């Protein structure tokens, strides 16, 4: 059986459909996000509130869900981000998959689809704060001169879609800091 790049087994032929979030998906997205982040030590516990705040601020540039057998099992959000003097950057996250379906490629499928959509929109790139072992598979990497206040350099990563080398202080939408 193939692995997902971290040594975990990855199921194939899962019949997953990735689609845009629709009105009425909010409650399921919140439940999946809360459950997925419950076991992560670095989680703030506000991840589903962040999504709600981004939605309320009309700052969910891309909000995708993964469906398996007609049931929502995962979600990813992309919202505007800042990167000093650079324009057209977006932040990835939160991304969540129902805990009983982890390590099956659902999160990867959501992220890949979202990144492709960002690039098609003409975005300059995407930033993320997270595990470099996970996000490197999508092309994210730490860079000299790229910082996010209060975050270790190795967890501060960017993926550029053009030729510009992203550097400076990255910032996420205010919803990340006002959600509770």
N, C-alpha and C positions, 0 to 999 in steps of 0.2 A: 504494500500500500504506500502511495507517495506521502512525503512529509510536507509540512507547510513552511519550511525554512527554519523552524526552531526545533526540529526533531519530533514534533508532535505529529501523530498520524492525521491525515487529512482525508475525509471521505470524499468520494467523487460521485457524480450523477445524483446530486441531492435534490434536483428539481426546485431550485431557488429562483424566485422572480424578484428583481430589483425594480422598484417603482418610486415615483414621487410620493411624498406624504400627502394624504388627503384629509379634508375635514372629517373629524370623527376618529382619526388615528391617535390623537393626543394622549388619551388615557393609557392605551396599550404601550405607546412609546415611553411614557413616564414609568410604567411598571417594569418594563424590560430594562430601562436605564438604571433604575433604582436597584433592581436585583443584580444586574451585571457589576455594578460598582460596589456593592455591599462587601465583597470579599477582598477588595483592593486596598491595601494599607495606605497608599498615598491619596486615595479618593477623598474629596471634601464632603461628600454626602449631599452636595447641592447640584449634582449633574443634571437631574431631571428639571430642577428649577431653572438652571441655566438655559436649557432648551426652551422652556416656557417663556422665559424673559426675552430670549432671542426672537421667538415667534411673536410675542407682544410688541416688540420694537420693530417688527417687519425686517429683521436682520438675518433671517435664515435664507441665505442666498440659494443654498441647495440643502434639501432635507429629504433623504431617501430612506425607504424601509425595505427590508428583505422579507419576502413571504415564502413560507414553506407550506404546501398543501392548503393554501388560502388563509393561513394564519401569520400574522406579523411576528417575526422572530428576531429582528435586528433593526438598528437605526444608525444613521450617521448624519451629522450636521456640519455644514460649512458656512462660515459667516465672515464679514469683512474684518480684516486685521490691518494693523499699521506696521510699517517697517521704515522708520525714519523718513528719508526723502523719497523712498520708492513708492510707487502707486500700483494699484491693481492686485494687492495681496489679500489672501484669505486664510482664515484659521480653520484647521480640521479639528472637530470634536464638539461635543463628546461623540464617541462611537461605542455602541453597545450591542451585545448579542445575548440572547437568552442563555443563562448559565449552563443548562443541560445540552446546549448545542455548540459550546466553545470548541475550538480546534478543528473545525470542519470547513473552514474557508469562507464563512459567511461574512465576517468582518472584513476580510481581504476583498471580497467581491464588492461590498459596499464602498470601501475606500477607493478601489480602482475605478468604479463607475463614477464616483464623485469627482475624482481627480480628472478624469477624461472630460466630464461636463465642465469643470472649471476651465480647463485648457480650451475647450470649444467656445467658451464665453469670452476668451481673450484675456484671461487672468495672467498676471505676471508670474505668479507662483503661489505656494501654499506653505504655511508654517504650522508647526505642531510642537507641543510639549509632551514628551512621553518616553517610552522605552526605546532606545536606539536599536536594540536587537530586533524589535518588531517593525519599526517604521523604516529601517534601512531597506527592506525588501521592496518598498515603493519608490525608492530613490531619495528619501529624506536623509540629510546628514547634518551634523554639526559643522559649523564653519567659523574660522577665526573672525572675530569682530561681530559675531551674531550673539546677542544676549537677550534674555528675558529676565526682568528683575525678580530676584529671589529663586531662580531656577538654575540648577547646575548646568554648565555649558554642554555636557554630553546629552542632556535631555532637551536641549533647545535646538530644534532642527528646521531646515527649510528645504524646499524643492522648488527650483526655478524652472519656469517653462520657456524662458528666453535666454539671452546671453548674459544678462546682468548677474553679477555675483552679489547675492543678498548679504548685507551687513548692517549693523546698527542694532537699535533696541526694537524688538518686536513687541507689539501690544495686541491684545484681543479686545473684542467689543465690550463695552461697559457692562453688558449683561452678565459677563463672567464674574464680575466683582460685586454686583448688586443683588444677585440671586440668593435667596435664602430659603 
